[in-house]
Amino acid sequence: MNRSRSLLRCLQMTEINRKKIGRSVGVALPPKSKSAVPHPASAQLEQENKQRRAPSQPPTAKNAASVTQITRRFQGISIQRNNYATSSKSEPPASKTVPPKNFSDIAQLILNKSVSNVVAVVGAGISTPSGIPDFRTPGSGLYSKLKAYSIPYPEAIFDIDFFRHSPKPFFHLAKELYPGNFRPNLIHYFLRLLHDHGVLRRVYTQNIDGLELQAGVPEHKLVEAHGHFRSASCIRCKRKQRPDQVRAAILADKIPRCEHCKSGVVKPDIVFFGEDLPDGFNEHEVDVPKADMLIVMGTSLQVEPFAGIVRWANPSCPRILINRTAVGPFEHRRRQLDAVFEGDLLSNVTQLVASLGWTAKVDGFLAADKARGPTPLPIPAAPVAVRTKSTRPVARATSTRPVRPPSPSNESSSSASPSSSSLSSSSDESRS
């Protein structure tokens, strides 16, 4: 039956096309013969065509209800889509984070416990208010006092090869910088209060003055990337020496010698150019990615690998720079959540402490420290234990040594050494 219908439809289309062709060429085609025998299915097909061409009957009550229900359903979907589009345009996502605009915003994040893993990266600028002299100021700078020793360039005093050849310039400088003559300032106590309030994960410092530890930052929360004076070792046999004897020799303008091999020079455990950084420094590869706030203060971010710490922070972590000027990635490659506060470091941190409501506590620390007087260098009873390493293997970092001596014209812009960056060089003075 289906084949018959298909054949009939083909015949009808043929006839229609035949008539169209005749009209287009202006020729009257002869009509079909009336005596032609119709196809058996033609009558039924003609009946079906008449029913299709007939006007539709009015819908029944059941059909009308179905149509109404379907219409309402589509209207509801349309309303929901319009509402979603309107709400998505007017309300930002709840998870979107914006960078802090002022110190009050930073204080709210800390006080509301929105952050609990703060990592601080600090340099020479935080110790300048404590009275530690800079290096390159003409006349009063420590480098000016080293001219009599005919060093090839200022940073050579922290070069391990130069130290082996001529250690006396370093010990002359160490006498000026030895801990015990300086006290922590407001910035150091700000770091201590971050720990007291349970939000500090770690402090990474370039400084060798030990003022963070003296202010009350626990040793397990402190990574002194460029070493310290609390221990000393022989550069020949590598054995640990008694720090009190080393201190006495340095203050007496003597070169300390090893009490074991009797010939090696004893150097405080300060990282020189060309020496490995302490094992604890590698912890930044674990600490900084887990940080929910990174605070950078008083550093020029010029000495590698220390300067690379800030690049380990996740994009979702706000990075706060409090410095005299923008430096490193905060100057040219800022992220969306970076916040930079330029100007005097001590004044800016004082405002942050006030926003946190910690001014009275800091004033109490400073008053007690002043009444106590100079604090002697803490002497460990045993060699300082090395911090536990990360479970994953990491490469041992080495302090980068300058390739050639800087010229006098660009001395102020040259990279500082680990120790010079950990105190107050003119480079840090101008950028931190």
Secondary structure as UniProt FT lines:
FT   HELIX           2..25
FT   TURN            34..35
FT   TURN            40..41
FT   HELIX           42..53
FT   HELIX           61..90
FT   TURN            94..95
FT   HELIX           103..111
FT   TURN            112..113
FT   STRAND          118..122
FT   HELIX           124..126
FT   HELIX           128..130
FT   TURN            138..140
FT   HELIX           142..149
FT   HELIX           154..158
FT   HELIX           160..165
FT   HELIX           168..177
FT   TURN            179..180
FT   HELIX           186..196
FT   TURN            197..198
FT   STRAND          200..205
FT   HELIX           211..215
FT   HELIX           219..221
FT   STRAND          222..224
FT   TURN            225..226
FT   STRAND          227..234
FT   TURN            235..237
FT   STRAND          240..241
FT   HELIX           243..251
FT   TURN            252..253
FT   TURN            259..261
FT   STRAND          265..270
FT   HELIX           279..283
FT   HELIX           284..290
FT   STRAND          293..297
FT   TURN            304..305
FT   HELIX           306..312
FT   TURN            315..316
FT   STRAND          319..323
FT   HELIX           329..332
FT   TURN            336..337
FT   STRAND          338..342
FT   HELIX           345..356
FT   HELIX           359..372
FT   HELIX           408..413
FT   HELIX           418..422
FT   HELIX           426..431
//
